[in-house]
Amino acid sequence: MGDFSVRLAKTQEELNNFTKFLLKDVQALDRMLKEGWFETDTMRIGAEQEMCLVNSHGKPSPTNIKVLEKLNSPDFTTELARFNIEANVPPLTFTGTCFSDMENNINQLMGQLRNVLGDMDDVDVVLTGILPTIRKFDINMDNLTPVVRYFSLMEAINNMRGNRYELRIEGVDELNVMLDSPLVEACNTSFQVHLQIKPEEFAAKYNAAQAIAAPVLALGTNSPLVFGKRLWSETRIALFRQSIDTRVATEHLRERSPRVMFGNKWVKDSLIEIYKEDIMRFRVIFMTDIEEDVLQCVEQGITPRLRALNIHNSTVYRWNRPCYGISPNGKPHLRIENRVLPAGPSVVDEVSNAAFWIGVMNGFEDAYKDVTKLMDFDEAKSNFLLAARNGLGVKYSWMGKKINDTELIAKELLPLARHGLKKANVSTEDIDKYLGIIEARNETGYTGSRWMLNSYAKLIKETSKEEVMVAITSATMNYQKQNLPVHTWDLATMKDIAEYEPSAILVEEFMTTDLFTVNKDDLPDLSADIMDWQRIRYIPVEDMKGSLVGLISSRMLLRYFLLEKRNGADSKTLIEDLMIKNPITIAPQATINEALEIMTTKQIGCLPVVNKGNLVGIITESNFLNITASLIKRLSAKNIKPTENQV
């Protein structure tokens, strides 16, 4: 997340002073580039590993501060939400066994983390682009990591956009939900890969990264599920963009770039172009106290930190982000940070993704001399969105032709990746291992997203959506601990949640959300027909704004129609005349035990679920029957009798 010693500007004067430092940083960087200050003899690779902390049910565990205290390691740091954590993977020289070394380093970090978690009560870790079990309830400000930088980021976005956030993402299912904060961005966890670049090669390399972003993403998709919805193959792309988008709708057709962006054009000469564009397009969010006179440092031959530039750069979320840093030898260097790839499915999958991307990057110019003359920028951008939506199995516009992505990867990019890795003297064993995994994944089409969706399709026929998400998460964790590539995974099964007890399920996880409702001014006949057609016993009554105003049951309608037949009821009777006008309700954040207690003590068979006055779901006896049936099946398979608490 960058520099933590930041804050919001209190006055315009403070903001202007920081902006002066930002502009000076650009001047200093420009001069350093022209004078050849940068490290060019050693090229390095690196990575940042984001992770989700979960409990024994696979649900988010907001424990990162406790975990970090127990780890007491500079290799780990916080992330935006309390249920996320990040590990910084040590940089490695790009040659020899660098990729197997990277895999070993990540596994060591994961082992270190798991050892600490083993001593804690009910905390585990999972690598996934978006945690399948995450709930809307988890995305509240109580789960924001208590760090000034994160509070400042939330406040800054709220100031620019207001505190209402609407997510609209459409896939197989559709997500259309309002949120109170941009913390929904914390749903995303990624595996960010860094590649050091020589300054004179930066423009060409950056353009290559943009051109290959689509096939790299398509091979690595691992985020198809959000809040129980099947959306994009890599939903992170849409979710991140919408959650951090500071633009507001206007009546005019003025073009504004989102802070999460692919880009607008090819780079011509230097990364300075990107930094200048970002300063022009995006307002400064953070500031800090800066004492360094960067221009004086350059005059004296001292490598400046360029803090203002790095702070601003950390608040513009390009999928391929330019980075400035200082190497251990004191020389400045440039990097491209690939933010496209999600975390998971396993460590070996992640390192294979990195090897493929870096290999293609290193060999790209040998196959395509100048991508800007061979391909329109809008084609690269369109390909990227296609990959995010659909994963593998689409046709790209590529260097003047239309080609299927799997064919492009097999015939052009995999050979190019092999060439690029050989060019850097990467060991043959590393090349064969990691590109072999990419080749098998491409041939089978079996990405992390495809595995999740296939598991979902199988399990949803057997159990509830909530248990499907738990099973997928549990199976993911099991395979990750074995460090198996995803194309070898069997589908998730109910056995993966054999130890699972549903007592901690929240109402929002098992309530029915596909609702059929009526208006208070409708005829009773309409309610009766809906109940008959859908085989349901309760129908909520809502107004035109979606607020609950009543509840009608099959028993009420039966009484009405019996009365009508016997005594001739008033033909002008409306739903309002029959309904319960103040039905007992429950909040989506309540637990299954709380819902069961209310329904038992009040002797009712239905609970409308209401959030801030709006009807969001309904619970009936059938919801409990489904959960109980699933639990009994799993316990029967183990010859265990369910306890009263379990049922």
Order of alpha helices (4+ residues) and beta strands (2+ residues): alpha-beta-alpha-beta-beta-alpha-beta-alpha-beta-beta-beta-alpha-beta-beta-alpha-beta-alpha-alpha-alpha-beta-beta-beta-alpha-alpha-alpha-beta-beta-alpha-alpha-alpha-alpha-alpha-alpha-alpha-beta-beta-alpha-alpha-alpha-beta-beta-alpha
